[in-house]
Amino acid sequence: MSATTRDNTSLRRERLLGDRPGAFAIARYVRVTAQKSRRVADLIRGSRVEDALTMLKFQPQAVAENFYKLVDSAAANAETTEGLDRSTLVITTVLVDEGPTMKRWRPRAKGAANRILKRTSHLTVVVEPATDEKKGGN
């Protein structure tokens, strides 16, 4: 399936890419806070796919593994569905949205209880082929 023969596009693709060539990947309900995820997202935004994968492999944050899989998946989607070359892909958009919060209770002394919030986040990565103004990476 190429970009010229696309008959039905999803609303999500329209919102993220429009008519431009490229692909995206989404990870939902990731058990890490959006604030912690945004620190890693800022590192890879605007960089080439191969550079981002190298950076993510050596990041100490736990969410870096999720982003590694997500960037790899978005690049594979671009290769498979759009026929794009992986070496030319650039990460144009990285979105980190808050997901639902699970509320848990921890018993405390004298019959009291403290609330524990287990936050989740939704991660989205969009890759597009590099153009002249997008080249340069970091």
N, C-alpha and C positions, 0 to 999 in steps of 0.2 A: 504494500500500500504506500503510495507516494503522496506528497502534498498536493499534487495537481489532480489526483483522482479521488480526493476525500469528498464524499457526498454528505455524510452526516457527522457533524462534530459535536462533541459534548459542550455543555455550557462552561464546564470547568476549563476545557482547552481554549475556548473563546476568550474567557476572562484572563487566562494566564499568557497566552501566546497570540491570539487573534489569527491573522493569516500568515504570520511569520513561520518559517521552518524551525523545528526544535521539538523538544519533548520534555516531559516532567514526570516526577515521581512524588508520591505522598505517603507519609507514614503517620497514621493516626493513633491516638491514645498511647503515646510513648510516655513511660513512667518517669519523667524527669520534668522539672519545672521549666516554664517558658523563659524565665530569666537566665537560668543556667544554659539553656539551649541557644539563646541569642548571642552569648559570648563566643560560641564556636561558629555560629552562622556568620558572624561578622568577619571571621578569619577567612572563610572560603568565598564569600560573595565577590564576584567579579574576576575570579581566577580561572585559569584553564583547568579542565577536568583532571588531567594527569597530575598537575601540581597540587590540586586540592586533595586528591587521594593520598598523595605522599604526605602532605601536612597532617591529614586526619589520622593516618596510621600511627603517628608519633605523638599525638595529643594526649595528655594525661586525663582529660575529662571523660567521664563514662559515656556521655552522649555522642562523642566523636565516632564511636563504633556505629551508632545509628545513622549518623550523617554519611559515613563511609559507604554503608550499604545503599543509602538513598541516592548518593551521587553516582555510584556504580550502576544502579538500576535505571536512573534517568538517562545515563549515557547508553546503556544497552537498549532502552526504549527508542532513543534517537537513531541508533544503528538499525534496529529491526524495523520500526514502523516508517521512518522517514528516509532511510538509506544514507544517513550522514556519516562522515568520517569522524571517528572518536578523537583523533588527534587535533581536530579543528574546533572542538566544542568548548564553549566558555559558560560558566555558571553565571547567568544574568540575574536571576531572582532567587532569593532564599527567604521564605516566609516561616515565621514561628508564631503560631497562635495558641492561645490557652485552650486546653481541653477541659472536660469535666473534672471536678474535684471530688475525690472519694473522702467521705468523712468517717473517721474511726474514733473510738473512745479508749482511753487508757485509764484504768482504775488508779486512784490515788488514796492517800491516807484519809481516815475518818469518813469513808463512804463517798468521797468526792470523785469527780472524773474530769480529766482534761481531754479536750478535743484535739485530734491529730488530723491535719489536712494532707492528703496524699494527692498532690497535683499531677496533672498530665498535660501533654502538649501535642499539637498537630504540626508536623514538619512538612514543608513543601520545597522542592528544588526544581528549578527550571533551567534547562541547558539549551543553548542556541549555537549555531555555527558562528565563528569569530568573523567580524567585519573589521574594517580599518580603524574605526573609532573604538572598538572593543578590545583590540589587541593590546598587549602589554601586561596583562595579568594583574598582579598585586599592585 
